[in-house]
Amino acid sequence: MKLSEGVEAAIHCVTLLAGLEEGRTLPASALAEYHGVSQSYLLKHLKTLSAAGILASVSGPHGGYRLARTTDRISLLDVVLAVEGAEPAFRCTEIRRRSPGALEASAYAKPCAINAAMLRAEHAYRAELGRTKISDVIRDYQSDADPRAITFGCAFLERHRRPQDRP
């Protein structure tokens, strides 16, 4: 199964935004800079994450993005579905019915065994992504990461974070 690069960018953005304090945002330009991707490319994914309720988009001079939920309430599956959509990776087109030796429709009353196997695999894959929370990913990263990478990330957030306007 191949997921788009947007999934990787989206998960990285969510994990970086998890480092913001309450009442702070990070502009899309900073997220794009940090991850070395174009802002226009990243904005498409930030918008889908916002539409899915994973991120909150704040407008105005101190605007940007922040998490809309806590990291223990965001799964990898939430992010994947926001970026890729809910369609299964494998889509059976019933090619068995189009071969030169295809039989009448009644011969295919049972579901395609290949489709059934692929859907079982997809279910297992999605279940694992659903169990894995962003908080788990962050915890695992922090336990294994080079301290210089963590220091850099924290310093980057400190330089680029914005206070949210208060009503």
Residue pairs with C-beta under 8 A, 6 or more apart in sequence:
1 89
1 125
3 80
3 83
3 84
4 83
4 84
6 44
6 45
6 83
6 84
7 79
7 80
7 83
7 84
9 35
9 37
9 41
9 42
9 45
10 45
10 46
10 48
10 49
10 79
10 82
10 83
11 76
11 79
11 134
11 137
12 35
13 31
13 35
13 42
13 45
13 46
13 49
13 55
13 65
14 49
14 54
14 55
14 67
14 71
14 74
14 79
14 134
15 134
15 137
15 138
15 141
16 26
16 31
16 34
16 35
16 153
16 157
17 26
17 31
17 55
17 65
17 66
17 67
18 67
18 71
18 134
18 135
18 138
19 153
19 154
19 157
20 26
20 66
20 67
20 157
20 161
21 161
23 163
23 164
23 166
24 66
24 161
24 162
24 163
24 164
25 58
25 62
25 63
25 64
25 65
25 66
25 161
25 162
25 164
26 64
26 65
26 66
26 157
26 160
26 161
26 162
27 63
27 64
27 65
27 160
27 162
28 39
28 42
28 43
28 46
28 64
28 65
29 39
30 64
30 156
30 160
31 42
31 46
31 65
32 38
32 39
32 41
32 42
33 160
34 153
34 156
34 160
35 42
45 83
46 55
46 57
46 65
47 57
48 82
48 83
49 55
49 79
49 82
49 83
50 56
50 57
50 65
50 68
51 82
52 78
52 81
52 82
53 68
53 69
54 67
54 68
54 69
54 74
54 78
54 79
54 82
55 65
55 66
55 67
55 68
56 65
56 66
56 67
56 68
57 63
57 64
57 65
58 64
58 65
58 66
58 164
58 165
60 165
61 165
62 162
62 163
62 164
62 165
63 162
64 162
66 164
67 74
70 135
71 133
71 134
71 135
71 138
72 133
72 134
72 135
73 133
74 133
74 134
75 129
75 130
75 131
75 132
75 133
75 134
76 129
76 130
76 132
76 133
76 134
76 137
77 126
77 129
77 130
77 132
79 134
80 129
88 118
88 119
88 122
89 118
89 122
90 115
90 118
90 119
90 122
92 112
92 114
92 115
92 118
94 108
94 112
96 102
96 108
96 112
97 105
97 108
142 150
